[in-house]
Amino acid sequence: MTSAPQPVHDGEAALERWMRTPAYKQWRAGVESVKGCLKPIRLIGKWEARHAATGHLIASRQGRVWASCGTRRAAVCPSCADRYAADAWHLIHAGMSGGKGIPHTVATSPRLFATLTAPSFGPVHNRPGKRPCSCRRWHPEGHPQLGNPLNPQTYDYTGAVLWQAHSGQLWHRFTIALRRAIATAGGLTVRESGEHLRISYAKVAEYQRRGLVHFHAIIRADGPTGPDSPPPTWLTPDLLADAVRSAAAAVELETTRPDGTPLALRWGGQVDVKDITATDIDIEPGDDDEDQAVADTRLAGYIAKYATKGTGATDTGDRRIRSQTHINQLAVTEHHRAMIQTAWNLGGLDQYAHLNLRHWAHMLGFRGHFLTKSRIYSTTFKHLRAERQQHQLRTALTDAGLPEDTETLVINDWQILGIGYDTPEQLELATAIGDRIRTTRQTRKE
């Protein structure tokens, strides 16, 4: 006995018919050109490269093209987040091992991997290892209660949101305190220390389960002119690590609660510091015997991965909160809803107007960039993107039989036709294409 055929949804039937038309081939080529981007920008216009002296046309492209959305958030577009993470890897790795204009001698400079966390604003459900949670239950990995307060009524949501909103400023004060601590250890004033050393860093922010960020940072000591000069011999990794711990403990930022009560903002007591100058850094379990090049490579990937993560709160981190009704309808845990609600409420008070908290309520009050670096740490995202553009231009010059150093004038004239996909079925198909492209790329990498 054969089973009855399943009915085909009208949208699916239309999609099947469309996939058999010439228009589908052009659409699929567009999806593949942006590597399966889920919110592509469709453009029409032209691109020209002309000889700067003669005006002779070297190469051109006109018609309809697709451009990637360029987001860093994996929850919004995995394909573009992969590209962002790849750029972040180059940025971070160059500051650890050299390359992209940074001398390879930085690999011998004192370098640390430091993690600074948020303080406690109330006990939360966790997985403390061999002991059960404070609620006397065992929580498996991924349990929905992890990170949620044991007692939401006593959890300090106001303090948590205000700490989050000031975390960027707290980091800035930490870097000042760090330079002061190093100068003191070397018997120098802060001004004198500039004649002997420079401290640079790259950091990323990662949301913990409880909705608060902590910062992972590569901190490097250089000589007075930056990465092209060695630091003083007395500035050892151990001294640098002690300075990080003392600076984190010393930093404090004063603000007030809505009722005017003073609120001191500090780092959490858990400050993790690892020396990555040595060749035996344990990045992940089982990595003890890796050589330094492999360790640096994996650590850069480990940090870059965090740059694409969101808040962990479903349906937030991707779009800004517009109203109280919007908050009520969010598909989030009650803990994250309370964080968002607190940020929204505080954002309506004049005393916090400078924090613009309603604008950042969807980020649970965090207002900073997810990846930042000091000026001399390494290359920049702008430089990495310019390198790709220059590669495309050099290819066009080579195809035209001209030297790669030919001075050119590039002309772009584009207009937007649309953003995203026209139907849910197209989005579903584009997602499948993007997954296949990413899987193939990962397989080749492995």
ChimeraX attribute file (.defattr): number of C-alpha atoms within 10 A of each C-alpha:
attribute: neighborCount
match mode: 1-to-1
recipient: residues
	/A:1	3
	/A:2	4
	/A:3	5
	/A:4	6
	/A:5	6
	/A:6	6
	/A:7	7
	/A:8	9
	/A:9	9
	/A:10	9
	/A:11	13
	/A:12	13
	/A:13	12
	/A:14	12
	/A:15	16
	/A:16	12
	/A:17	11
	/A:18	13
	/A:19	14
	/A:20	10
	/A:21	10
	/A:22	9
	/A:23	10
	/A:24	14
	/A:25	13
	/A:26	10
	/A:27	15
	/A:28	16
	/A:29	13
	/A:30	20
	/A:31	22
	/A:32	15
	/A:33	14
	/A:34	21
	/A:35	23
	/A:36	27
	/A:37	29
	/A:38	25
	/A:39	21
	/A:40	22
	/A:41	19
	/A:42	19
	/A:43	18
	/A:44	15
	/A:45	14
	/A:46	16
	/A:47	14
	/A:48	16
	/A:49	21
	/A:50	19
	/A:51	17
	/A:52	13
	/A:53	10
	/A:54	8
	/A:55	11
	/A:56	12
	/A:57	14
	/A:58	20
	/A:59	16
	/A:60	14
	/A:61	12
	/A:62	13
	/A:63	10
	/A:64	15
	/A:65	19
	/A:66	22
	/A:67	17
	/A:68	21
	/A:69	19
	/A:70	18
	/A:71	19
	/A:72	22
	/A:73	22
	/A:74	18
	/A:75	18
	/A:76	20
	/A:77	22
	/A:78	22
	/A:79	26
	/A:80	25
	/A:81	23
	/A:82	20
	/A:83	16
	/A:84	21
	/A:85	24
	/A:86	16
	/A:87	18
	/A:88	28
	/A:89	21
	/A:90	23
	/A:91	25
	/A:92	30
	/A:93	26
	/A:94	24
	/A:95	30
	/A:96	34
	/A:97	20
	/A:98	20
	/A:99	17
	/A:100	16
	/A:101	10
	/A:102	19
	/A:103	17
	/A:104	17
	/A:105	15
	/A:106	26
	/A:107	21
	/A:108	16
	/A:109	25
	/A:110	25
	/A:111	27
	/A:112	24
	/A:113	23
	/A:114	20
	/A:115	19
	/A:116	22
	/A:117	22
	/A:118	21
	/A:119	17
	/A:120	16
	/A:121	17
	/A:122	15
	/A:123	17
	/A:124	21
	/A:125	24
	/A:126	24
	/A:127	18
	/A:128	11
	/A:129	8
	/A:130	7
	/A:131	10
	/A:132	14
	/A:133	17
	/A:134	14
	/A:135	12
	/A:136	9
	/A:137	12
	/A:138	17
	/A:139	17
	/A:140	11
	/A:141	9
	/A:142	8
	/A:143	12
	/A:144	12
	/A:145	17
	/A:146	18
	/A:147	19
	/A:148	21
	/A:149	20
	/A:150	18
	/A:151	11
	/A:152	15
	/A:153	8
	/A:154	11
	/A:155	18
	/A:156	14
	/A:157	20
	/A:158	18
	/A:159	20
	/A:160	24
	/A:161	25
	/A:162	24
	/A:163	27
	/A:164	25
	/A:165	23
	/A:166	20
	/A:167	27
	/A:168	18
	/A:169	13
	/A:170	19
	/A:171	17
	/A:172	12
	/A:173	17
	/A:174	21
	/A:175	20
	/A:176	13
	/A:177	21
	/A:178	24
	/A:179	23
	/A:180	19
	/A:181	24
	/A:182	25
	/A:183	21
	/A:184	14
	/A:185	16
	/A:186	15
	/A:187	11
	/A:188	16
	/A:189	15
	/A:190	16
	/A:191	11
	/A:192	11
	/A:193	18
	/A:194	16
	/A:195	12
	/A:196	18
	/A:197	22
	/A:198	21
	/A:199	23
	/A:200	20
	/A:201	23
	/A:202	25
	/A:203	25
	/A:204	23
	/A:205	28
	/A:206	24
	/A:207	19
	/A:208	14
	/A:209	20
	/A:210	24
	/A:211	23
	/A:212	25
	/A:213	22
	/A:214	20
	/A:215	20
	/A:216	22
	/A:217	22
	/A:218	27
	/A:219	27
	/A:220	26
	/A:221	27
	/A:222	25
	/A:223	19
	/A:224	18
	/A:225	15
	/A:226	19
	/A:227	27
	/A:228	14
	/A:229	18
	/A:230	20
	/A:231	24
	/A:232	15
	/A:233	9
	/A:234	9
	/A:235	18
	/A:236	16
	/A:237	20
	/A:238	14
	/A:239	15
	/A:240	25
	/A:241	23
	/A:242	17
	/A:243	21
	/A:244	27
	/A:245	19
	/A:246	17
	/A:247	21
	/A:248	25
	/A:249	17
	/A:250	15
	/A:251	19
	/A:252	15
	/A:253	15
	/A:254	10
	/A:255	16
	/A:256	15
	/A:257	15
	/A:258	13
	/A:259	6
	/A:260	9
	/A:261	9
	/A:262	11
	/A:263	14
	/A:264	13
	/A:265	22
	/A:266	20
	/A:267	23
	/A:268	14
	/A:269	14
	/A:270	14
	/A:271	16
	/A:272	14
	/A:273	21
	/A:274	18
	/A:275	20
	/A:276	27
	/A:277	21
	/A:278	16
	/A:279	16
	/A:280	15
	/A:281	20
	/A:282	16
	/A:283	17
	/A:284	11
	/A:285	6
	/A:286	8
	/A:287	14
	/A:288	13
	/A:289	11
	/A:290	16
	/A:291	13
	/A:292	17
	/A:293	14
	/A:294	12
	/A:295	22
	/A:296	23
	/A:297	17
	/A:298	18
	/A:299	23
	/A:300	24
	/A:301	18
	/A:302	16
	/A:303	25
	/A:304	25
	/A:305	20
	/A:306	21
	/A:307	24
	/A:308	27
	/A:309	19
	/A:310	21
	/A:311	24
	/A:312	18
	/A:313	22
	/A:314	14
	/A:315	13
	/A:316	23
	/A:317	20
	/A:318	15
	/A:319	12
	/A:320	14
	/A:321	21
	/A:322	13
	/A:323	10
	/A:324	11
	/A:325	9
	/A:326	10
	/A:327	19
	/A:328	11
	/A:329	9
	/A:330	17
	/A:331	13
	/A:332	17
	/A:333	14
	/A:334	13
	/A:335	19
	/A:336	25
	/A:337	21
	/A:338	17
	/A:339	25
	/A:340	27
	/A:341	22
	/A:342	22
	/A:343	30
	/A:344	25
	/A:345	15
	/A:346	24
	/A:347	21
	/A:348	13
	/A:349	12
	/A:350	10
	/A:351	13
	/A:352	15
	/A:353	12
	/A:354	8
	/A:355	19
	/A:356	18
	/A:357	27
	/A:358	24
	/A:359	16
	/A:360	22
	/A:361	30
	/A:362	27
	/A:363	30
	/A:364	31
	/A:365	30
	/A:366	27
	/A:367	18
	/A:368	16
	/A:369	11
	/A:370	19
	/A:371	20
	/A:372	15
	/A:373	20
	/A:374	13
	/A:375	12
	/A:376	18
	/A:377	26
	/A:378	24
	/A:379	22
	/A:380	19
	/A:381	13
	/A:382	9
	/A:383	12
	/A:384	16
	/A:385	12
	/A:386	12
	/A:387	12
	/A:388	11
	/A:389	12
	/A:390	13
	/A:391	13
	/A:392	12
	/A:393	18
	/A:394	17
	/A:395	14
	/A:396	17
	/A:397	22
	/A:398	13
	/A:399	12
	/A:400	12
	/A:401	10
	/A:402	14
	/A:403	11
	/A:404	14
	/A:405	8
	/A:406	13
	/A:407	13
	/A:408	19
	/A:409	15
	/A:410	15
	/A:411	12
	/A:412	12
	/A:413	11
	/A:414	16
	/A:415	11
	/A:416	13
	/A:417	12
	/A:418	14
	/A:419	16
	/A:420	15
	/A:421	16
	/A:422	9
	/A:423	10
	/A:424	11
	/A:425	15
	/A:426	18
	/A:427	17
	/A:428	13
	/A:429	16
	/A:430	23
	/A:431	19
	/A:432	13
	/A:433	18
	/A:434	22
	/A:435	16
	/A:436	14
	/A:437	16
	/A:438	17
	/A:439	12
	/A:440	11
	/A:441	11
	/A:442	10
	/A:443	9
	/A:444	8
	/A:445	7
	/A:446	5
